[in-house]
């Protein structure tokens, strides 16, 4: 490892993050009682301009009156380029008690966007003698945001997570697609002809490169990378495919824009039992080999070494964290 150490953000399960529009308070109780790891009360895209002020008041009421149990609770404020943003932060923090865990900042373009919200949050915490320090999470959803993602990820000690917002990112990049987080049939490669002259066409993942950049920036700064929305909530198989890809790349979870996607997120970002079993075998074999003075060993005909320990620990630690959460819920 580098001599430079990474301070990890607070550990939170983030397999599924359910978005609930603050203009529809009848969804609050259902979300609170559901299985989502994180609930995001939404003041931004899910709320029409004429409803913003009323939705903010409903969010304050929910924070004071709704029982969200032990779930992580986030609130997506409006963008810094709107006149709703500052009042979202002020009213929520001054009137909403201490239940809120995170503020989500949308459409972040530069590190100074984080600085602005951090300054406001810090002043309100001091003025109100808030006991619980509020965390921040941001959405990378523009060409500017991706170009500055490394500076953004290091912008504040309050930061906990980076999220990828496919739809706004596609619009910012001028991409010729209307899918939200899904594939596009025109984005692929044509293989050479086979012996019968047939040429197969393979679809490609148009989100792979920006996702990898965001994940690397998040991990380099001890933050949780989270995959964003999959717009077609009538296509669970499509959600599964995208979730599997981002989970393999290192994301800890994915958004749920519909309650039906919550169970999918919880399932797909929980390490499979066979993977956990194999990871434990690797740790056991490496412990034995180290006692014998060996730095590497063969397992099932494959080389495992010190790097294998790190890979295995990622899987085993996540499985243990989920098991603790499930046990606590049953207690």
C-alpha positions as CSV (number, residue, x, y, z in Angstrom):
1,X,0.0,0.0,0.0
2,X,1.0,3.6,-0.4
3,X,2.5,5.4,2.5
4,X,-0.5,7.8,2.2
5,X,-3.3,6.4,4.2
6,X,-7.0,6.6,3.3
7,X,-9.6,7.6,5.9
8,X,-12.6,5.5,5.2
9,X,-16.1,7.1,5.4
10,X,-18.5,5.7,8.1
11,X,-19.5,2.1,7.2
12,X,-23.1,1.9,6.1
13,X,-25.0,-0.8,4.2
14,X,-25.9,0.8,0.8
15,X,-27.1,-2.1,-1.3
16,X,-30.5,-0.5,-2.1
17,X,-31.2,3.3,-2.0
18,X,-34.9,4.0,-2.4
19,X,-35.9,7.4,-3.6
20,X,-39.2,8.8,-2.2
21,X,-40.6,12.2,-3.5
22,X,-41.2,14.6,-0.7
23,X,-44.4,15.8,-2.4
24,X,-45.9,12.3,-1.8
25,X,-45.8,11.8,2.0
26,X,-48.1,8.8,1.8
27,X,-45.0,6.9,0.6
28,X,-42.9,7.7,3.7
29,X,-44.3,5.1,6.0
30,X,-44.1,2.4,3.3
31,X,-40.5,3.2,2.7
32,X,-39.7,3.2,6.4
33,X,-41.2,-0.2,6.9
34,X,-39.7,-1.7,3.7
35,X,-36.3,-3.5,3.2
36,X,-34.3,-0.7,1.7
37,X,-30.9,0.0,3.3
38,X,-31.1,3.7,2.6
39,X,-34.1,6.0,2.0
40,X,-33.5,9.2,0.0
41,X,-36.2,11.8,0.6
42,X,-36.2,13.7,-2.7
43,X,-36.7,17.4,-3.2
44,X,-35.1,17.6,-6.6
45,X,-36.1,15.8,-9.8
46,X,-39.1,13.9,-8.4
47,X,-40.8,17.2,-7.3
48,X,-42.4,19.7,-9.7
49,X,-41.2,23.4,-9.3
50,X,-44.6,24.5,-8.0
51,X,-44.5,21.9,-5.3
52,X,-40.9,22.5,-4.0
53,X,-41.8,24.7,-1.0
54,X,-44.6,22.5,0.1
55,X,-42.5,19.3,-0.4
56,X,-39.8,20.8,1.8
57,X,-42.3,21.4,4.6
58,X,-43.5,17.8,4.3
59,X,-39.9,16.6,4.5
60,X,-39.4,18.5,7.7
61,X,-42.7,17.0,9.1
62,X,-41.5,13.5,8.2
63,X,-38.1,13.9,9.9
64,X,-39.8,15.0,13.1
65,X,-42.7,12.5,13.1
66,X,-41.9,9.4,11.0
67,X,-40.2,6.4,12.5
68,X,-37.5,5.4,10.0
69,X,-36.0,2.8,12.4
70,X,-32.3,2.2,11.9
71,X,-32.3,2.9,8.2
72,X,-29.8,5.4,6.8
73,X,-31.8,8.5,5.9
74,X,-30.6,10.9,3.1
75,X,-32.2,13.9,1.6
76,X,-31.6,15.1,-2.0
77,X,-31.6,18.8,-2.1
78,X,-32.1,20.9,-5.2
79,X,-29.1,21.9,-7.3
80,X,-26.8,24.8,-6.4
81,X,-27.9,26.6,-9.6
82,X,-31.5,27.0,-8.2
83,X,-32.9,29.3,-5.6
84,X,-34.3,26.4,-3.7
85,X,-31.0,25.0,-2.6
86,X,-30.0,27.2,0.3
87,X,-33.5,27.1,1.9
88,X,-33.5,23.3,1.5
89,X,-30.4,23.0,3.7
90,X,-31.4,25.7,6.2
91,X,-35.0,24.6,6.8
92,X,-34.2,20.9,6.9
93,X,-31.4,21.3,9.4
94,X,-33.0,24.0,11.5
95,X,-36.5,22.5,11.7
96,X,-36.0,18.8,11.0
97,X,-34.3,17.6,14.1
98,X,-31.3,15.3,14.1
99,X,-32.7,12.2,12.4
100,X,-31.2,13.0,9.0
101,X,-27.9,11.2,8.3
102,X,-26.9,12.6,4.9
103,X,-27.5,15.4,2.4
104,X,-27.3,14.4,-1.2
105,X,-26.0,17.1,-3.5
106,X,-27.1,16.7,-7.2
107,X,-25.3,17.7,-10.4
108,X,-22.0,18.5,-8.7
109,X,-19.5,20.0,-11.2
110,X,-16.5,21.1,-9.1
111,X,-15.0,20.8,-5.6
112,X,-16.2,24.3,-4.8
113,X,-19.9,23.0,-5.0
114,X,-19.1,20.7,-2.1
115,X,-17.3,23.5,-0.2
116,X,-20.4,25.7,-0.5
117,X,-22.7,23.2,1.1
118,X,-20.2,22.1,3.6
119,X,-19.8,25.7,4.8
120,X,-23.6,26.1,5.1
121,X,-24.0,22.8,7.0
122,X,-21.1,23.6,9.3
123,X,-22.5,27.0,10.2
124,X,-25.9,25.6,10.9
125,X,-24.5,22.8,13.0
126,X,-22.7,25.3,15.1
127,X,-25.6,27.6,15.5
128,X,-28.1,24.9,16.4
129,X,-25.6,22.9,18.6
130,X,-26.4,19.8,16.5
131,X,-25.0,16.7,18.1
132,X,-24.9,14.4,15.1
133,X,-22.5,15.4,12.3
134,X,-24.2,15.4,9.0
135,X,-22.6,13.6,6.1
136,X,-22.7,14.5,2.4
137,X,-23.1,12.3,-0.7
138,X,-22.9,13.6,-4.3
139,X,-24.1,12.7,-7.7
140,X,-21.6,12.7,-10.6
141,X,-23.9,13.4,-13.5
142,X,-22.2,15.8,-15.9
143,X,-19.2,16.1,-18.1
144,X,-17.8,18.7,-15.7
145,X,-18.4,16.5,-12.7
146,X,-16.6,13.5,-14.3
147,X,-13.7,15.7,-15.4
148,X,-13.3,17.0,-11.8
149,X,-14.3,13.8,-10.0
150,X,-10.9,13.3,-8.2
151,X,-11.0,16.8,-6.8
152,X,-14.7,16.4,-5.9
153,X,-14.0,13.1,-4.0
154,X,-11.4,14.8,-1.9
155,X,-13.4,18.0,-1.3
156,X,-14.7,17.5,2.3
157,X,-14.2,15.2,5.3
158,X,-18.1,15.1,5.4
159,X,-18.2,13.2,2.1
160,X,-19.3,9.6,2.3
161,X,-20.4,8.5,-1.2
162,X,-20.3,9.2,-4.9
163,X,-23.3,8.2,-7.1
164,X,-23.5,8.0,-10.8
165,X,-26.4,9.6,-12.5
166,X,-26.7,8.2,-16.0
167,X,-29.5,10.3,-17.5
168,X,-28.2,13.8,-16.8
169,X,-24.7,12.6,-17.6
170,X,-25.9,11.4,-21.0
171,X,-27.5,14.7,-21.7
172,X,-24.4,16.6,-20.6
173,X,-22.3,14.5,-22.9
174,X,-24.7,14.9,-25.9
175,X,-25.0,11.1,-26.0
176,X,-27.6,9.8,-28.5
177,X,-29.6,7.7,-26.1
178,X,-32.7,8.1,-24.0
179,X,-32.1,5.0,-21.7
180,X,-31.6,5.7,-18.1
181,X,-28.8,3.4,-16.9
182,X,-29.5,0.8,-19.5
183,X,-27.9,-0.4,-22.7
184,X,-28.3,1.0,-26.2
185,X,-28.7,-1.4,-29.2
186,X,-26.5,0.8,-31.4
187,X,-23.6,0.8,-29.0
188,X,-21.7,-2.4,-29.8
189,X,-19.1,-4.1,-32.0
190,X,-19.5,-6.2,-35.2
191,X,-17.3,-9.3,-35.2
192,X,-15.5,-10.7,-38.2
193,X,-17.4,-13.2,-40.3
194,X,-17.3,-16.8,-39.2
195,X,-16.8,-19.7,-41.6
196,X,-20.4,-19.4,-42.8
197,X,-20.0,-15.6,-43.4
198,X,-22.2,-14.8,-40.3
199,X,-21.2,-11.7,-38.3
200,X,-22.3,-11.5,-34.6
201,X,-23.1,-8.1,-33.1
202,X,-22.2,-7.7,-29.4
203,X,-23.8,-5.0,-27.3
204,X,-21.3,-3.0,-25.1
205,X,-21.8,-1.1,-21.8
206,X,-21.8,2.6,-22.6
207,X,-21.6,3.5,-18.9
208,X,-18.4,1.4,-18.2
209,X,-15.8,4.2,-18.6
210,X,-17.5,6.9,-16.5
211,X,-18.4,4.4,-13.8
212,X,-14.9,3.1,-13.5
213,X,-13.6,6.7,-13.2
214,X,-16.1,7.5,-10.4
215,X,-15.5,4.2,-8.6
216,X,-11.7,4.7,-8.6
217,X,-12.1,8.3,-7.3
218,X,-14.4,7.1,-4.6
219,X,-12.2,4.3,-3.4
220,X,-9.1,6.4,-3.6
221,X,-10.7,8.7,-1.0
222,X,-12.4,6.1,1.2
223,X,-15.9,6.8,-0.1
224,X,-18.7,4.4,-1.1
225,X,-19.4,4.2,-4.9
226,X,-23.0,3.7,-5.7
227,X,-24.6,2.9,-9.0
228,X,-27.5,5.2,-10.0
229,X,-31.0,4.7,-11.5
230,X,-32.2,2.0,-13.9
231,X,-35.2,3.7,-15.5
232,X,-37.2,0.8,-16.8
233,X,-38.6,-0.6,-13.6
234,X,-40.7,-3.1,-15.6
235,X,-37.4,-4.8,-16.6
236,X,-36.0,-6.7,-13.6
237,X,-33.6,-8.7,-15.8
238,X,-32.2,-5.5,-17.2
239,X,-31.7,-4.1,-13.6
240,X,-30.0,-7.4,-12.6
241,X,-27.6,-7.2,-15.5
242,X,-26.6,-3.6,-14.8
243,X,-26.3,-4.3,-11.0
244,X,-24.1,-7.3,-11.5
245,X,-21.7,-5.3,-13.7
246,X,-21.4,-2.4,-11.2
247,X,-21.1,-4.8,-8.3
248,X,-18.2,-6.6,-9.9
249,X,-16.6,-3.2,-10.6
250,X,-16.8,-2.2,-7.0
251,X,-20.1,-0.4,-6.4
252,X,-21.7,-1.1,-3.0
253,X,-25.3,-0.7,-4.2
254,X,-27.7,0.8,-6.6
255,X,-30.7,3.2,-6.6
256,X,-34.3,2.0,-6.5
257,X,-36.6,4.4,-8.2
258,X,-39.5,1.9,-7.6
259,X,-40.1,-0.3,-4.6
260,X,-39.9,-3.4,-6.8
261,X,-36.2,-2.7,-7.3
262,X,-35.3,-2.7,-3.6
263,X,-35.2,-6.5,-3.2
264,X,-33.2,-6.8,-6.4
265,X,-30.6,-4.4,-5.0
266,X,-30.4,-6.2,-1.7
267,X,-29.9,-9.5,-3.5
268,X,-27.4,-8.5,-6.1
269,X,-25.1,-6.5,-3.8
270,X,-25.0,-9.2,-1.2
271,X,-22.0,-11.5,-2.0
272,X,-23.2,-14.9,-3.3
273,X,-22.9,-17.7,-0.8
274,X,-20.5,-19.6,-3.1
275,X,-18.2,-16.5,-3.4
276,X,-18.2,-16.1,0.4
277,X,-17.3,-19.8,0.8
278,X,-14.5,-19.6,-1.7
279,X,-13.2,-16.4,0.0
280,X,-13.1,-18.1,3.3
281,X,-11.2,-21.0,1.8
282,X,-8.6,-18.6,0.4
283,X,-8.1,-16.9,3.8
284,X,-7.7,-20.3,5.4
285,X,-5.2,-21.6,2.9
286,X,-3.2,-18.3,3.0
287,X,-3.0,-18.4,6.8
288,X,-1.7,-22.0,6.6
289,X,0.9,-21.1,3.9
290,X,2.1,-18.1,5.9
291,X,2.6,-20.2,8.9
292,X,4.7,-22.5,6.8
293,X,6.8,-19.6,5.6
294,X,5.3,-19.5,2.0
295,X,4.1,-16.3,0.4
296,X,1.9,-18.0,-2.2
297,X,0.1,-21.3,-2.6
298,X,-1.9,-23.2,-5.2
299,X,-5.7,-23.6,-4.6
300,X,-7.8,-25.6,-7.1
301,X,-4.9,-25.2,-9.6
302,X,-4.8,-21.4,-9.2
303,X,-2.2,-19.2,-7.7
304,X,-3.2,-17.2,-4.6
305,X,-1.0,-14.8,-2.7
306,X,-1.1,-11.7,-0.5
307,X,-3.3,-9.9,-2.9
308,X,-5.8,-12.7,-2.7
309,X,-6.1,-12.1,1.0
310,X,-7.2,-8.5,0.3
311,X,-9.7,-9.7,-2.4
312,X,-11.1,-12.3,-0.1
313,X,-11.4,-9.9,2.8
314,X,-13.6,-7.6,0.8
315,X,-16.1,-10.3,0.2
316,X,-16.0,-11.8,3.7
317,X,-16.2,-8.4,5.5
318,X,-19.2,-7.4,3.4
319,X,-21.0,-10.7,4.1
320,X,-20.4,-10.2,7.9
321,X,-21.7,-6.7,7.8
322,X,-24.9,-7.8,6.1
323,X,-25.3,-10.7,8.5
324,X,-25.0,-8.4,11.5
325,X,-27.6,-6.1,10.0
326,X,-30.0,-9.0,9.4
327,X,-29.5,-10.3,12.9
328,X,-30.2,-6.9,14.4
329,X,-33.4,-6.6,12.4
330,X,-34.6,-9.9,13.8
331,X,-33.7,-9.1,17.4
